Amino acid sequence: HHCPPFEVVQHDHDLDDAPARGLVRYDLIEEYSAALLPRGFNKGRRSQVMSAPVELTAGWQPPVFSKTPEEKAALRQLLSMHVLFSELPSTDIEVLLDAFQGLRFLPGARIITQGDIGKSFYFLQSGGCAISVQGQGVVSRAGPGDCFGELALLYDSPRAATVEAVSRCNCWSLELWTFKRIVKGNAMRRNARHHAFLDRVPVLASLGRYEQCRLLEAIRTQHVSEGEEIIREGSYGSAFYIIEEGEVRCSQQGSSHEICRRLVASDFFGERALLSTERRAATVTA
């Protein structure tokens, strides 16, 4: 199935009656990405409406939408910055690069409507959007590089907000079946692996499942080469690290010896600088 990039869409409902685009109505209900909503907005929402899981039909194939090399490069960059896609194998990335559909929304067009049945995950490549909630008005704004819709496809929960284009927006849209087949399976395996890993970290083992799930939403995997500095003494801290695999050493300026034992899997470091205004007390190297 081939289609030119960035087809103009006036409203999200325009996608519902467009079989020529390979899009159909699905039975999942979408929740807006928590990353763009106020802290605490989604508290308690997991207990709301759930829907039946989607079953892939036999012989299903992901759609293919033509793109220029420049468009593929821009989309690849967007995927590399999102945790859901950053750990996917290159073969899956290539399938996704073909399966994303370019949609252009004109100012005032509604991309997502609160309470509607969800169909897709979106990346915003250019333009700006307003995110509003019934009874609250505009609660946030989205810009280039932001995405929305993934939590619905992962957790089968209701759309929590309306997203409207405030300027001409170019979006990349991934339909539900491809997301389920490629992205969700990888995300579930990743979360299962990280849940088991967090259970082995003494300082985190006492957390409940809900707290662990919230923590998993903030975790990003960082691959570090041997000899590469992870944090530098004297710098300000912005991250707390847990070692999943490998070993690091800690050193301090003016000292010829390591100032603590080497740290291995399930050990953690960097928390002190986050709990206070202190600078990093040591350099940590892989």
Backbone as CSV, one residue per row, in Angstrom:
resi,resn,N_x,N_y,N_z,CA_x,CA_y,CA_z,C_x,C_y,C_z
1,HIS,0.872,-1.198,0.000,0.000,0.000,0.000,0.895,1.231,0.000
2,HIS,0.785,2.047,-1.018,1.648,3.211,-1.150,0.800,4.476,-1.140
3,CYS,1.353,5.530,-0.594,0.629,6.789,-0.490,1.640,7.916,-0.390
4,PRO,1.384,9.053,-1.020,2.320,10.171,-0.916,2.390,10.689,0.509
5,PRO,3.551,11.221,0.943,3.696,11.708,2.305,2.881,12.965,2.564
6,PHE,2.503,13.137,3.840,1.835,14.342,4.331,0.568,14.676,3.557
7,GLU,-0.372,13.739,3.616,-1.701,13.964,3.066,-2.468,14.889,4.004
8,VAL,-3.166,15.877,3.450,-3.873,16.856,4.275,-5.115,16.224,4.882
9,VAL,-5.268,16.386,6.204,-6.417,15.882,6.943,-7.050,17.062,7.663
10,GLN,-8.341,17.245,7.519,-9.028,18.352,8.168,-9.351,18.053,9.626
11,HIS,-9.627,16.777,9.933,-10.107,16.406,11.263,-9.780,14.940,11.479
12,ASP,-9.618,14.532,12.736,-9.262,13.137,12.975,-10.343,12.190,12.491
13,HIS,-11.629,12.628,12.454,-12.687,11.759,11.975,-12.571,11.481,10.481
14,ASP,-11.837,12.323,9.765,-11.614,12.070,8.341,-10.898,10.753,8.119
15,LEU,-10.170,10.303,9.122,-9.423,9.057,8.983,-10.328,7.841,9.128
16,ASP,-11.516,8.020,9.734,-12.366,6.877,10.042,-12.989,6.252,8.799
17,ASP,-13.249,7.066,7.773,-13.909,6.540,6.582,-12.964,6.573,5.393
18,ALA,-11.708,6.205,5.642,-10.703,6.292,4.584,-10.020,4.951,4.352
19,PRO,-10.759,3.916,3.903,-10.126,2.614,3.668,-9.029,2.676,2.627
20,ALA,-9.052,3.696,1.744,-8.010,3.799,0.726,-6.653,4.051,1.350
21,ARG,-6.649,4.579,2.573,-5.390,4.820,3.267,-4.953,3.596,4.087
22,GLY,-5.778,2.559,4.096,-5.429,1.380,4.869,-5.716,1.555,6.347
23,LEU,-6.573,2.530,6.712,-6.892,2.775,8.107,-8.311,2.300,8.390
24,VAL,-8.507,1.650,9.539,-9.834,1.169,9.920,-10.099,1.567,11.360
25,ARG,-11.342,1.357,11.810,-11.669,1.623,13.211,-11.194,0.451,14.047
26,TYR,-10.596,0.738,15.185,-10.091,-0.310,16.050,-10.837,-0.272,17.379
27,ASP,-10.644,-1.282,18.207,-11.433,-1.393,19.428,-10.687,-0.952,20.672
28,LEU,-9.539,-0.325,20.494,-8.844,0.198,21.668,-9.253,1.634,21.903
29,ILE,-9.222,2.056,23.142,-9.503,3.435,23.507,-8.206,4.064,23.936
30,GLU,-7.930,5.258,23.431,-6.614,5.849,23.579,-6.520,6.834,24.734
31,GLU,-5.385,6.809,25.412,-5.093,7.789,26.449,-3.965,8.678,25.961
32,TYR,-4.075,9.947,26.232,-3.053,10.883,25.783,-1.770,10.695,26.576
33,SER,-0.642,10.858,25.918,0.654,10.648,26.559,0.812,11.486,27.815
34,ALA,1.189,10.808,28.910,1.351,11.502,30.190,2.477,12.526,30.146
35,ALA,3.381,12.377,29.172,4.530,13.276,29.128,4.130,14.729,28.878
36,LEU,2.963,14.960,28.275,2.558,16.314,27.940,1.419,16.825,28.817
37,LEU,1.047,16.047,29.837,-0.036,16.463,30.726,0.516,16.842,32.091
38,PRO,-0.217,17.651,32.860,0.268,18.082,34.171,0.508,16.898,35.092
39,ARG,1.473,17.053,36.002,1.768,16.006,36.973,0.509,15.694,37.790
40,GLY,0.225,14.418,37.949,-0.929,14.005,38.724,-2.209,13.918,37.909
41,PHE,-2.184,14.364,36.631,-3.401,14.380,35.837,-3.970,12.981,35.648
42,ASN,-3.087,11.991,35.438,-3.560,10.642,35.148,-3.745,9.779,36.386
43,LYS,-3.619,10.352,37.572,-3.770,9.569,38.787,-5.153,8.929,38.835
44,GLY,-5.164,7.635,38.986,-6.431,6.924,39.088,-7.062,6.559,37.765
45,ARG,-6.498,7.006,36.641,-7.155,6.768,35.364,-7.016,5.326,34.890
46,ARG,-6.048,4.576,35.412,-5.870,3.204,34.960,-7.094,2.345,35.278
47,SER,-7.917,2.743,36.248,-9.074,1.947,36.627,-10.297,2.260,35.775
48,GLN,-10.176,3.155,34.814,-11.307,3.534,33.989,-11.528,2.523,32.863
49,VAL,-12.284,2.943,31.855,-12.723,2.037,30.800,-11.554,1.297,30.154
50,MET,-11.689,-0.012,30.045,-10.715,-0.819,29.333,-11.426,-1.442,28.130
51,SER,-10.681,-1.936,27.177,-11.302,-2.500,25.988,-10.646,-3.812,25.615
52,ALA,-11.324,-4.552,24.747,-10.838,-5.873,24.356,-9.571,-5.743,23.530
53,PRO,-8.615,-6.675,23.698,-7.380,-6.599,22.920,-7.623,-6.864,21.442
54,VAL,-6.751,-6.305,20.622,-6.837,-6.500,19.178,-6.122,-7.785,18.797
55,GLU,-6.740,-8.564,17.942,-6.122,-9.774,17.412,-5.719,-9.522,15.966
56,LEU,-4.481,-9.816,15.637,-4.016,-9.651,14.268,-4.619,-10.743,13.389
57,THR,-5.046,-10.366,12.208,-5.620,-11.341,11.289,-4.505,-12.081,10.557
58,ALA,-4.816,-13.305,10.139,-3.829,-14.108,9.420,-3.444,-13.408,8.130
59,GLY,-2.171,-13.423,7.841,-1.694,-12.816,6.612,-1.552,-11.314,6.661
60,TRP,-1.710,-10.732,7.852,-1.582,-9.275,7.973,-0.186,-8.818,7.582
61,GLN,-0.121,-7.716,6.869,1.144,-7.100,6.484,1.102,-5.619,6.847
62,PRO,2.201,-5.059,7.345,2.203,-3.627,7.673,2.069,-2.786,6.415
63,PRO,1.443,-1.615,6.524,1.307,-0.740,5.354,2.655,-0.151,4.959
64,VAL,2.723,0.338,3.735,3.931,0.993,3.224,3.521,2.330,2.624
65,PHE,4.124,3.416,3.141,3.868,4.755,2.620,5.193,5.319,2.109
66,SER,5.200,5.753,0.855,6.438,6.223,0.233,6.944,7.489,0.913
67,LYS,8.270,7.612,0.986,8.919,8.770,1.619,10.209,9.081,0.873
68,THR,10.603,10.329,0.909,11.894,10.711,0.352,12.990,10.296,1.330
69,PRO,14.223,10.189,0.865,15.325,9.882,1.793,15.422,10.880,2.936
70,GLU,15.144,12.151,2.665,15.212,13.169,3.718,14.122,12.951,4.759
71,GLU,12.933,12.587,4.308,11.838,12.321,5.249,12.133,11.096,6.098
72,LYS,12.695,10.072,5.493,13.061,8.885,6.261,14.125,9.214,7.302
73,ALA,15.079,10.043,6.935,16.139,10.418,7.872,15.563,11.198,9.051
74,ALA,14.633,12.108,8.783,14.011,12.886,9.855,13.195,11.985,10.770
75,LEU,12.469,11.044,10.189,11.671,10.117,10.985,12.554,9.185,11.799
76,ARG,13.643,8.726,11.216,14.584,7.869,11.950,15.136,8.596,13.179
77,GLN,15.411,9.895,13.026,15.910,10.681,14.146,14.854,10.767,15.251
78,LEU,13.598,10.962,14.890,12.524,11.003,15.883,12.424,9.677,16.631
79,LEU,12.496,8.569,15.912,12.403,7.252,16.549,13.549,7.020,17.526
80,SER,14.732,7.478,17.177,15.907,7.235,18.014,15.820,7.954,19.355
81,MET,14.983,8.994,19.428,14.882,9.789,20.650,13.783,9.288,21.589
82,HIS,13.007,8.296,21.172,11.906,7.816,21.996,12.223,6.427,22.525
83,VAL,11.992,6.218,23.826,12.373,4.966,24.474,11.664,3.764,23.859
84,LEU,10.465,3.937,23.334,9.734,2.811,22.757,10.415,2.247,21.522
85,PHE,11.172,3.087,20.834,11.772,2.672,19.567,13.288,2.518,19.637
86,SER,13.907,3.110,20.659,15.369,3.180,20.698,16.032,1.815,20.829
87,GLU,15.305,0.814,21.348,15.907,-0.505,21.539,15.429,-1.527,20.511
88,LEU,14.661,-1.097,19.545,14.172,-2.032,18.535,15.307,-2.445,17.598
89,PRO,15.304,-3.684,17.112,16.322,-4.094,16.128,16.145,-3.326,14.826
90,SER,17.220,-3.230,14.073,17.211,-2.427,12.847,16.177,-2.926,11.841
91,THR,15.911,-4.243,11.814,14.921,-4.766,10.878,13.527,-4.215,11.184
92,ASP,13.185,-4.107,12.475,11.888,-3.545,12.860,11.825,-2.053,12.567
93,ILE,12.939,-1.353,12.789,12.973,0.080,12.489,12.683,0.323,11.013
94,GLU,13.257,-0.500,10.142,13.032,-0.323,8.711,11.559,-0.526,8.354
95,VAL,10.910,-1.509,8.991,9.478,-1.724,8.756,8.682,-0.505,9.206
96,LEU,9.035,0.034,10.365,8.321,1.192,10.900,8.513,2.422,10.015
97,LEU,9.712,2.612,9.497,9.971,3.764,8.632,9.048,3.749,7.414
98,ASP,8.722,2.562,6.917,7.788,2.448,5.799,6.343,2.613,6.260
99,ALA,6.034,2.138,7.483,4.639,2.063,7.934,4.090,3.388,8.444
100,PHE,4.950,4.303,8.883,4.451,5.603,9.338,3.865,6.366,8.148
101,GLN,2.708,6.974,8.376,2.038,7.756,7.342,2.166,9.242,7.652
102,GLY,2.532,10.032,6.653,2.620,11.465,6.827,1.259,12.121,6.691
103,LEU,0.839,12.866,7.721,-0.441,13.573,7.701,-0.201,15.042,8.001
104,ARG,-0.884,15.906,7.257,-0.772,17.350,7.487,-2.109,17.869,8.015
105,PHE,-2.070,18.484,9.181,-3.258,19.060,9.792,-3.175,20.581,9.694
106,LEU,-4.233,21.196,9.181,-4.282,22.646,9.049,-4.661,23.290,10.376
107,PRO,-4.359,24.568,10.564,-4.702,25.241,11.829,-6.172,25.048,12.180
108,GLY,-6.423,24.669,13.432,-7.782,24.431,13.895,-8.245,23.002,13.755
109,ALA,-7.495,22.172,13.004,-7.879,20.772,12.842,-7.686,20.024,14.160
110,ARG,-8.571,19.094,14.415,-8.497,18.294,15.630,-7.796,16.981,15.315
111,ILE,-6.677,16.741,15.939,-5.897,15.533,15.696,-6.387,14.392,16.581
112,ILE,-6.668,14.705,17.820,-7.204,13.732,18.774,-8.368,14.388,19.494
113,THR,-9.446,13.632,19.708,-10.611,14.134,20.419,-10.799,13.338,21.705
114,GLN,-10.879,14.027,22.812,-11.055,13.374,24.100,-12.292,12.475,24.081
115,GLY,-12.121,11.232,24.516,-13.231,10.296,24.586,-13.452,9.472,23.331
116,ASP,-12.833,9.839,22.218,-12.999,9.068,20.984,-12.203,7.762,21.038
117,ILE,-12.583,6.836,20.184,-11.818,5.602,20.046,-10.504,5.917,19.341
118,GLY,-9.418,5.433,19.883,-8.106,5.712,19.310,-7.750,4.777,18.188
119,LYS,-6.952,5.277,17.260,-6.562,4.501,16.093,-5.065,4.485,15.856
120,SER,-4.348,5.519,16.356,-2.968,5.692,15.930,-2.101,6.320,17.021
121,PHE,-0.819,6.170,16.806,0.220,6.854,17.576,0.785,7.943,16.673
122,TYR,1.113,9.107,17.256,1.558,10.250,16.448,2.902,10.811,16.916
123,PHE,3.733,11.160,15.952,4.887,12.024,16.165,4.584,13.366,15.500
124,LEU,4.903,14.453,16.173,4.749,15.780,15.585,6.093,16.209,15.019
125,GLN,6.189,16.310,13.700,7.453,16.686,13.074,7.628,18.199,13.026
126,SER,6.544,18.913,12.728,6.626,20.371,12.671,5.269,20.953,13.036
127,GLY,5.291,22.213,13.486,4.055,22.876,13.882,3.848,22.820,15.385
128,GLY,2.682,23.271,15.817,2.370,23.300,17.237,0.940,22.890,17.490
129,CYS,0.697,22.270,18.639,-0.629,21.790,19.020,-0.978,22.248,20.425
130,ALA,-2.268,22.423,20.675,-2.778,22.719,22.008,-3.465,21.470,22.549
131,ILE,-3.168,21.141,23.807,-3.767,19.988,24.464,-4.764,20.501,25.491
132,SER,-6.019,20.125,25.344,-7.055,20.614,26.236,-7.829,19.464,26.851
133,VAL,-8.391,19.728,28.019,-9.171,18.747,28.759,-10.516,19.367,29.105
134,GLN,-11.572,18.590,28.954,-12.902,19.098,29.255,-12.958,19.618,30.682
135,GLY,-13.461,20.841,30.818,-13.584,21.449,32.131,-12.346,22.166,32.610
136,GLN,-11.209,21.989,31.900,-9.953,22.618,32.311,-9.372,23.543,31.253
137,GLY,-9.824,23.395,30.020,-9.252,24.185,28.950,-7.890,23.657,28.534
138,VAL,-7.050,24.525,27.977,-5.722,24.120,27.516,-4.820,23.832,28.714
139,VAL,-4.267,22.618,28.765,-3.417,22.225,29.887,-1.948,22.128,29.493
140,SER,-1.662,22.042,28.180,-0.272,21.930,27.745,-0.206,22.196,26.247
141,ARG,1.013,22.248,25.728,1.222,22.436,24.291,2.288,21.457,23.805
142,ALA,2.180,21.080,22.558,3.132,20.151,21.947,3.846,20.841,20.793
143,GLY,5.102,20.480,20.602,5.899,21.048,19.532,6.662,19.968,18.794
144,PRO,7.517,20.349,17.846,8.274,19.375,17.065,9.041,18.398,17.951
145,GLY,8.931,17.108,17.623,9.596,16.063,18.385,8.726,15.424,19.441
146,ASP,7.616,16.075,19.812,6.711,15.494,20.794,5.874,14.394,20.145
147,CYS,5.359,13.496,20.980,4.516,12.416,20.477,3.347,12.210,21.425
148,PHE,2.318,11.539,20.941,1.163,11.258,21.783,0.423,10.040,21.260
149,GLY,-0.281,9.379,22.182,-1.089,8.228,21.810,-0.525,6.879,22.182
150,GLU,0.734,6.800,22.637,1.333,5.490,22.869,0.767,4.761,24.072
151,LEU,0.400,5.502,25.119,-0.086,4.829,26.330,-1.392,4.098,26.070
152,ALA,-2.221,4.659,25.222,-3.479,4.005,24.881,-3.227,2.652,24.240
153,LEU,-2.287,2.618,23.314,-2.015,1.390,22.581,-1.279,0.373,23.443
154,LEU,-0.593,0.848,24.472,0.104,-0.062,25.382,-0.799,-0.581,26.482
155,TYR,-1.679,0.278,27.007,-2.419,-0.056,28.228,-3.933,-0.088,28.051
156,ASP,-4.451,0.115,26.860,-5.890,0.031,26.601,-6.695,0.933,27.540
157,SER,-6.422,2.219,27.524,-7.099,3.149,28.411,-7.669,4.315,27.610
158,PRO,-8.610,5.072,28.173,-9.330,6.083,27.386,-8.489,7.293,27.027
159,ARG,-8.824,7.892,25.895,-8.206,9.176,25.548,-8.544,10.173,26.642
160,ALA,-7.547,10.906,27.065,-7.743,11.809,28.194,-7.756,13.269,27.800
161,ALA,-7.496,13.588,26.529,-7.407,14.991,26.139,-7.705,15.158,24.654
162,THR,-7.964,16.393,24.281,-8.140,16.766,22.879,-6.880,17.495,22.412
163,VAL,-6.411,17.146,21.221,-5.218,17.775,20.647,-5.632,18.474,19.358
164,GLU,-5.408,19.779,19.301,-5.760,20.561,18.124,-4.534,21.273,17.571
165,ALA,-4.450,21.341,16.255,-3.353,22.062,15.593,-3.576,23.564,15.748
166,VAL,-2.561,24.268,16.213,-2.638,25.729,16.317,-1.897,26.388,15.151
167,SER,-1.141,25.587,14.416,-0.509,26.029,13.178,-0.515,24.828,12.241
168,ARG,-0.021,24.992,11.028,0.025,23.847,10.130,0.987,22.805,10.686
169,CYS,0.501,21.598,10.867,1.293,20.543,11.515,1.540,19.383,10.557
170,ASN,2.786,18.959,10.485,3.136,17.721,9.818,3.339,16.657,10.880
171,CYS,2.547,15.591,10.807,2.624,14.504,11.780,2.976,13.203,11.070
172,TRP,3.654,12.331,11.805,3.837,10.958,11.363,2.910,10.096,12.200
173,SER,2.057,9.316,11.542,1.051,8.507,12.219,1.317,7.027,11.986
174,LEU,1.274,6.253,13.077,1.459,4.795,12.989,0.171,4.125,13.433
175,GLU,-0.427,3.331,12.524,-1.710,2.707,12.846,-1.527,1.590,13.878
176,LEU,-2.663,1.231,14.487,-2.663,0.386,15.677,-2.037,-0.987,15.478
177,TRP,-2.381,-1.648,14.379,-1.915,-3.018,14.234,-0.400,-3.105,14.146
178,THR,0.215,-2.188,13.405,1.675,-2.193,13.303,2.294,-1.879,14.663
179,PHE,1.712,-0.921,15.381,2.203,-0.598,16.724,2.138,-1.828,17.613
180,LYS,0.996,-2.528,17.595,0.839,-3.718,18.438,1.848,-4.792,18.062
181,ARG,1.995,-5.039,16.789,2.835,-6.150,16.332,4.306,-5.909,16.623
182,ILE,4.778,-4.674,16.419,6.212,-4.423,16.529,6.581,-3.728,17.832
183,VAL,5.867,-2.655,18.169,6.290,-1.806,19.283,5.848,-2.361,20.627
184,LYS,4.573,-2.762,20.738,4.074,-3.185,22.042,4.782,-4.442,22.532
185,GLY,4.995,-5.413,21.636,5.668,-6.641,22.063,7.034,-6.349,22.648
186,ASN,7.786,-5.474,21.997,9.112,-5.101,22.497,9.007,-4.353,23.819
187,ALA,8.024,-3.441,23.935,7.858,-2.664,25.162,7.486,-3.557,26.342
188,MET,6.623,-4.549,26.107,6.232,-5.453,27.183,7.412,-6.308,27.639
189,ARG,8.217,-6.769,26.683,9.406,-7.551,27.053,10.391,-6.671,27.829
190,ARG,10.548,-5.424,27.373,11.444,-4.498,28.066,10.968,-4.253,29.489
191,ASN,9.672,-4.001,29.663,9.148,-3.730,30.998,9.266,-4.938,31.907
192,ALA,9.019,-6.147,31.368,9.163,-7.353,32.177,10.608,-7.518,32.631
193,ARG,11.547,-7.242,31.721,12.967,-7.351,32.063,13.348,-6.331,33.125
194,HIS,12.839,-5.102,32.962,13.175,-4.058,33.925,12.485,-4.257,35.268
195,HIS,11.263,-4.810,35.274,10.610,-5.128,36.546,11.455,-6.128,37.330
196,ALA,11.904,-7.189,36.640,12.734,-8.195,37.302,14.037,-7.587,37.792
197,PHE,14.576,-6.655,37.006,15.820,-5.994,37.388,15.617,-5.114,38.615
198,LEU,14.537,-4.319,38.647,14.269,-3.441,39.787,14.078,-4.248,41.069
199,ASP,13.514,-5.448,40.941,13.328,-6.296,42.123,14.660,-6.700,42.750
200,ARG,15.733,-6.650,41.957,17.050,-7.045,42.471,17.827,-5.871,43.051
201,VAL,17.290,-4.654,42.905,17.957,-3.463,43.435,17.427,-3.213,44.841
202,PRO,18.266,-3.381,45.882,17.775,-3.293,47.258,17.004,-2.023,47.578
203,VAL,17.488,-0.876,47.102,16.842,0.388,47.455,15.470,0.535,46.786
204,LEU,15.195,-0.272,45.750,13.931,-0.175,45.030,13.020,-1.382,45.230
205,ALA,13.541,-2.432,45.849,12.774,-3.668,45.993,11.511,-3.484,46.812
206,SER,11.508,-2.505,47.707,10.340,-2.295,48.572,9.225,-1.506,47.894
207,LEU,9.486,-0.975,46.692,8.462,-0.230,45.981,7.326,-1.151,45.554
208,GLY,6.104,-0.636,45.596,4.969,-1.389,45.092,4.988,-1.440,43.577
209,ARG,4.101,-2.245,42.981,4.081,-2.404,41.531,3.723,-1.089,40.837
210,TYR,2.806,-0.343,41.449,2.411,0.927,40.843,3.595,1.878,40.800
211,GLU,4.338,1.984,41.923,5.496,2.876,41.963,6.554,2.417,40.968
212,GLN,6.737,1.089,40.846,7.697,0.590,39.869,7.279,0.942,38.446
213,CYS,5.983,0.864,38.162,5.501,1.215,36.822,5.765,2.689,36.524
214,ARG,5.539,3.541,37.506,5.818,4.962,37.313,7.302,5.193,37.082
215,LEU,8.140,4.448,37.810,9.584,4.565,37.636,10.000,4.101,36.241
216,LEU,9.393,3.014,35.767,9.727,2.495,34.446,9.418,3.504,33.349
217,GLU,8.397,4.345,33.567,8.059,5.354,32.578,9.178,6.385,32.411
218,ALA,10.003,6.533,33.463,11.065,7.544,33.423,12.427,6.953,33.079
219,ILE,12.549,5.627,33.092,13.842,4.985,32.859,14.222,5.053,31.386
220,ARG,15.459,5.364,31.125,16.010,5.325,29.774,17.283,4.484,29.806
221,THR,17.434,3.609,28.832,18.624,2.773,28.745,19.761,3.548,28.101
222,GLN,20.930,3.504,28.721,22.114,4.181,28.183,23.231,3.161,28.034
223,HIS,23.708,2.983,26.823,24.811,2.062,26.555,26.113,2.849,26.604
224,VAL,27.056,2.357,27.401,28.310,3.078,27.619,29.481,2.164,27.252
225,SER,30.453,2.702,26.511,31.623,1.928,26.118,32.658,1.910,27.233
226,GLU,33.513,0.906,27.226,34.586,0.805,28.220,35.478,2.041,28.147
227,GLY,35.765,2.630,29.304,36.601,3.817,29.377,35.843,5.120,29.255
228,GLU,34.551,5.065,28.968,33.737,6.279,28.802,33.246,6.788,30.151
229,GLU,33.344,8.094,30.359,32.846,8.701,31.595,31.321,8.765,31.578
230,ILE,30.721,8.384,32.704,29.270,8.448,32.837,28.875,9.732,33.558
231,ILE,29.538,10.020,34.661,29.384,11.315,35.320,30.773,11.829,35.674
232,ARG,30.912,13.150,35.753,32.214,13.767,36.034,32.148,14.524,37.345
233,GLU,33.182,14.362,38.129,33.298,15.074,39.406,33.182,16.586,39.199
234,GLY,32.375,17.242,40.029,32.213,18.677,39.963,31.051,19.152,39.110
235,SER,30.471,18.243,38.320,29.330,18.634,37.490,28.039,18.558,38.303
236,TYR,27.014,19.214,37.813,25.711,19.147,38.473,24.967,17.904,37.993
237,GLY,24.247,17.295,38.890,23.572,16.053,38.558,22.189,16.259,37.973
238,SER,21.844,15.439,36.987,20.499,15.463,36.411,19.942,14.058,36.228
239,ALA,20.688,13.036,36.659,20.225,11.664,36.494,20.788,10.782,37.607
240,PHE,20.047,9.749,37.910,20.410,8.723,38.888,20.599,7.435,38.090
241,TYR,21.646,6.684,38.342,22.000,5.541,37.509,21.924,4.233,38.284
242,ILE,21.414,3.209,37.609,21.429,1.841,38.121,22.120,0.983,37.069
243,ILE,23.063,0.168,37.498,23.814,-0.658,36.551,23.019,-1.922,36.248
244,GLU,22.655,-2.077,34.984,21.937,-3.289,34.573,22.916,-4.404,34.221
245,GLU,24.008,-4.025,33.576,25.010,-4.999,33.155,26.341,-4.291,33.045
246,GLY,27.422,-4.958,33.442,28.745,-4.367,33.343,29.288,-3.931,34.702
247,GLU,30.308,-3.070,34.649,31.020,-2.664,35.855,31.554,-1.248,35.665
248,VAL,31.568,-0.456,36.741,32.119,0.900,36.686,33.095,1.089,37.839
249,ARG,33.939,2.110,37.711,34.829,2.473,38.809,34.637,3.949,39.132
250,CYS,34.827,4.281,40.403,34.678,5.652,40.867,36.045,6.202,41.251
251,SER,36.338,7.420,40.827,37.624,8.039,41.147,37.399,9.500,41.492
252,GLN,38.424,10.078,42.151,38.325,11.466,42.595,39.612,12.194,42.243
253,GLN,39.493,13.466,41.845,40.671,14.245,41.494,41.613,14.338,42.689
254,GLY,42.914,14.239,42.393,43.908,14.326,43.447,44.148,13.025,44.164
255,SER,43.423,11.999,43.768,43.599,10.701,44.410,44.037,9.697,43.362
256,SER,45.071,8.978,43.650,45.598,8.010,42.692,44.902,6.664,42.816
257,HIS,44.041,6.530,43.821,43.360,5.252,43.998,41.854,5.437,43.869
258,GLU,41.180,4.355,43.594,39.727,4.411,43.505,39.165,4.676,44.890
259,ILE,38.156,5.538,44.980,37.661,5.952,46.290,36.567,5.037,46.826
260,CYS,36.123,4.099,46.017,35.164,3.118,46.535,35.313,1.849,45.717
261,ARG,34.671,0.810,46.157,34.757,-0.444,45.419,34.145,-0.271,44.034
262,ARG,34.524,-1.126,43.146,33.899,-1.094,41.828,32.435,-1.468,41.972
263,LEU,31.614,-0.840,41.146,30.175,-1.087,41.194,29.786,-2.009,40.052
264,VAL,28.883,-2.937,40.343,28.484,-3.945,39.365,26.954,-3.944,39.227
265,ALA,26.418,-4.925,38.505,24.983,-5.003,38.242,24.170,-4.909,39.528
266,SER,23.112,-4.100,39.489,22.181,-3.807,40.590,22.701,-2.742,41.537
267,ASP,23.989,-2.348,41.422,24.471,-1.203,42.201,23.966,0.084,41.558
268,PHE,23.952,1.158,42.335,23.471,2.438,41.807,24.395,3.553,42.259
269,PHE,24.327,4.683,41.564,25.156,5.838,41.908,24.513,7.093,41.353
270,GLY,24.960,8.239,41.835,24.476,9.523,41.345,23.296,10.088,42.087
271,GLU,22.819,9.379,43.129,21.619,9.843,43.812,21.861,11.059,44.704
272,ARG,23.073,11.220,45.229,23.332,12.316,46.175,23.146,13.687,45.538
273,ALA,23.598,13.822,44.304,23.497,15.118,43.643,22.053,15.474,43.303
274,LEU,21.174,14.453,43.268,19.766,14.721,42.989,19.002,15.082,44.255
275,LEU,19.501,14.619,45.392,18.824,14.863,46.666,19.247,16.180,47.293
276,SER,20.300,16.794,46.766,20.786,18.064,47.309,21.312,18.914,46.154
277,THR,21.845,20.067,46.491,22.415,20.956,45.464,23.908,20.706,45.267
278,GLU,24.429,19.655,45.890,25.847,19.339,45.762,26.196,18.962,44.319
279,ARG,27.441,19.274,43.964,27.952,18.797,42.675,28.346,17.331,42.804
280,ARG,28.576,16.703,41.678,29.010,15.303,41.695,30.305,15.177,42.497
281,ALA,30.347,14.195,43.396,31.493,14.045,44.286,32.606,13.197,43.680
282,ALA,32.329,12.513,42.591,33.330,11.638,41.991,33.053,11.476,40.506
283,THR,34.072,10.986,39.809,33.916,10.630,38.408,33.665,9.131,38.322
284,VAL,32.680,8.756,37.539,32.343,7.339,37.367,32.598,6.964,35.915
285,THR,33.408,5.932,35.735,33.844,5.519,34.398,33.522,4.056,34.166
286,ALA,33.039,3.714,32.979,32.742,2.312,32.640,34.029,1.513,32.506
